[in-house]
Amino acid sequence: MKKRMTWAEQQYEENKELVDNLMEGLPLLVSCKQAQGLLNISRASIYRLVDKGYLDKVSFNMANKDAKKKGGKPTMRITNTSIRKLLIRWLTKE
């Protein structure tokens, strides 16, 4: 016998499908600018969500090892999965 879904569970599943369709075809890691577009928020808000742990980031350095200037600024990317989770959370009323 199949368990009947509650309204909240049904809403969650519908929102998950909607978000999955929106995020289809995007890479596993997206730039801050791409995340801004997907969430329709400012760059500062993206960084705030990363700092608060709502979005997961991956940082890496793209400096050329042969370049005279050592180090360089690290590049940040946001994980596709964390954006999906956040969008579903925002869309699903609890």
C-alpha positions in Angstrom: 0.0 0.0 0.0 1.4 3.4 -1.0 1.7 6.0 1.7 -0.4 9.1 1.0 1.7 12.3 0.9 1.0 15.2 3.1 0.4 18.7 1.6 3.9 19.7 2.7 5.5 16.6 1.2 3.6 17.2 -2.1 4.7 20.8 -2.2 8.3 19.8 -1.5 8.2 17.3 -4.4 6.7 19.8 -6.8 9.2 22.5 -5.8 12.1 20.0 -6.2 11.0 19.1 -9.7 10.7 22.8 -10.6 14.2 23.6 -9.3 15.7 20.5 -11.0 14.3 21.8 -14.3 15.7 25.2 -13.7 19.1 23.9 -12.8 19.2 21.3 -15.6 22.3 21.6 -17.7 24.3 23.8 -15.3 27.8 22.8 -14.2 28.4 21.3 -10.8 30.1 24.5 -9.8 28.7 27.9 -10.7 30.3 31.4 -10.5 29.1 34.0 -8.1 27.5 35.9 -11.1 25.6 32.8 -12.2 24.4 32.2 -8.6 23.3 35.8 -8.4 21.2 35.3 -11.6 19.7 32.0 -10.4 18.7 33.4 -7.0 18.0 37.0 -8.1 20.0 38.5 -5.3 23.1 40.7 -5.0 26.7 39.7 -4.8 26.9 40.7 -1.2 23.9 38.5 -0.4 25.7 35.5 -2.1 28.7 36.0 0.2 26.4 36.4 3.2 24.7 33.1 2.4 28.1 31.4 2.0 29.3 32.9 5.3 26.1 31.6 7.1 26.5 28.2 5.6 23.4 28.2 3.3 25.6 27.9 0.2 28.7 25.7 -0.1 31.7 27.2 -1.8 34.8 25.7 -3.4 37.9 28.0 -3.6 40.9 27.5 -5.7 43.8 29.5 -7.1 44.1 29.9 -10.9 47.5 31.6 -10.8 49.9 30.5 -13.5 52.8 28.7 -11.7 55.2 30.3 -14.3 54.0 33.8 -13.6 56.3 36.2 -11.9 53.6 37.2 -9.4 53.1 34.4 -6.9 49.8 33.7 -5.3 47.0 35.6 -6.8 43.4 35.9 -5.7 41.5 32.6 -5.1 38.5 31.9 -7.3 35.2 31.0 -5.6 32.5 28.8 -7.1 29.2 27.8 -5.5 28.1 24.2 -5.6 25.0 23.5 -7.8 23.7 21.2 -5.0 23.7 23.9 -2.4 21.8 26.3 -4.7 19.2 23.6 -5.4 18.7 23.0 -1.7 18.4 26.7 -0.9 15.9 27.3 -3.7 13.7 24.3 -2.6 13.9 25.6 1.0 12.8 29.1 0.0 10.0 27.7 -2.2 8.6 25.2 0.3 6.6 26.7 3.1 7.1 25.0 6.4 
